[in-house]
């Protein structure tokens, strides 16, 4: 028999979030955002989403525009069947009307090794995880400014227009 204690292998933030997620109903999501996905860019963008969301419970590829032909949709479904990344079509004029075209496969377990690597390499991810840990300990969101603002439709429309995304 053997036992492995990760205390010396993981960053403090990773150990803290593992404790936070133990028997927790919280989920981590990953979104790879693109303006447009065509048949020629689908695989490249899809595998960016796979690579960037290995740590999450659910990962999505999100775009304002998709090719609408049957071959494209069949390829999206094949990729989802193999790798589990979902697809969302973002509605720029009414975000609440955005559509989940293909749901992501849910991963019950977080890939702690990938998350630990991200925490070590990316200060934004470290700050995000630290914020989650603090809020879980308090059982409330202590400082909403630490997270991205959730825009209502009018703010989202303005942001999209300001960024020249439409």
N, C-alpha and C positions, 0 to 999 in steps of 0.2 A: 504494500500500500504506500501511497505517497500523497503529499499535500503541497500545494503551491500557494504562497502568500504573495500578492503582487505589490506589497508595500514599498519595496525598493525598485520596482520596475516602472511604476507609473508616477506621473506628476501628481502633486497634492490635489490640484483641481480635478483631475480624473478620478482619484480615489473618492473625493467628496461627492462627485456626481454619481458614481457607482452606488454609493450609500443612499443618495437621494432617490435614485430610480429603483432601488430594491423594493419590490412589491408596490410600485407606484403605478398609477394610471396615466401619468404624464407621458407624452410622446415627443420625439424630436423629428422635425420635418426638414427636408432639403428641397430647395427649388432652384433649378437651373433656368434662368430667364433668357429668352431670345425674342427679337422682334418678329422674325419670320423663319419658318423651317420649310425647306423644300426637299424634294427627293434627293437632290445632290448633297444636301447638308445634314439630312436626318441622322445618318450613322455617326458622323463626327459629333454632332450636338448630343445625341443620345449617350454616347460613351463618355462625354464630358460629364453628363448627369450621373452616370454610373460611378465614375471615378470620384466625383465630388459629393456623393451621398452614401457612400458605403457605411458611414457611421450612424446614419439616421434610421428611425423606425419606418419612415416612408419617404421616398424620393420622387420628385416630379420634374418633368421637362415642361416648361410653360412658354407659350408664345402667343403673340397677337394674331399671327396668320400661319396657317398650315396649308400645304397642298391639299386639295379636296378630292383627288382621284382615289379610286378603289385600291390600286396598287400601293399607294402611300399608306392608306389606313391599314391594309393587310400587313405591311412591313412594320408599322407601329405596334400592331397586336403581336406579331412574331417576336419583336424585341422585348415587349413586355412579358410575354410568356417565358422567355429565356432569362431575363435579367431583372424584371420586376419594377422598373421605373414607370410611373404613370404619366399621363399626358393631360395637360390643362390648356384649353383655349381661353386666353384672357380677353375679356370684352373691355376695351379701352373707354367706351362711353358709359358703361354701367358695370362696374367690377362685380357687383353682386350677381350679375347675369353670366359670369364666366362659367364655362362648362368643363367638368371632368370628363374628358372623352374616354379615357381608360384609367381605372383606378390603380394605384400603386399596390404592389404586394406588401403586406405588413410584415415587418421583421420584429418579432417580439423581443429579441435581444439586441442591444446596442453593440456595435463593433468597437469595443473599448480600446483596442490597439490603434485603430484608425483615429478615433477621437483623441487619444493621448498624443499621437503624432501631430495632429492639427493644433492642439493646445500648445505644444512645444514650438511649432513653426510659425504660428499665426497669432499675433497679439489680439486681434479682433475676436477670434474664436475663444481665446483664453478669457477675455473680458466677458464675453457672452456666457460662457460656462460658469464663471465666478458669479455673475448676476443671477443665473438660474439657481446655483447652490445657495446663495444668500436668501433668495425669495422662498425656496423650498424650506429652509430652516425656519423662516418667519411665518411660513404658510400664507404669505400674501406678497403682492408685488409692492416693494418698498419705494422704488423710484422708476416710474414709467419712462423717464427720459433715457434710461439705460437701454431701452429697446426701440426698434423702429416704430414710428407712429403708424397707426392703422388709419388710413385715409378714408373719409366718406367719399361718395361719388364725385362731388364738386371739387374736392381737393385732389382726388386722383386725376380727374380730367385736366385740371390746371397743371399738375406735375407732368403728365404725359405730354401736354402741349408745350410746356416750358423745355422739356427734354427733346422735343422734336421727334417723338416716337411714332406718332400716328402714320 
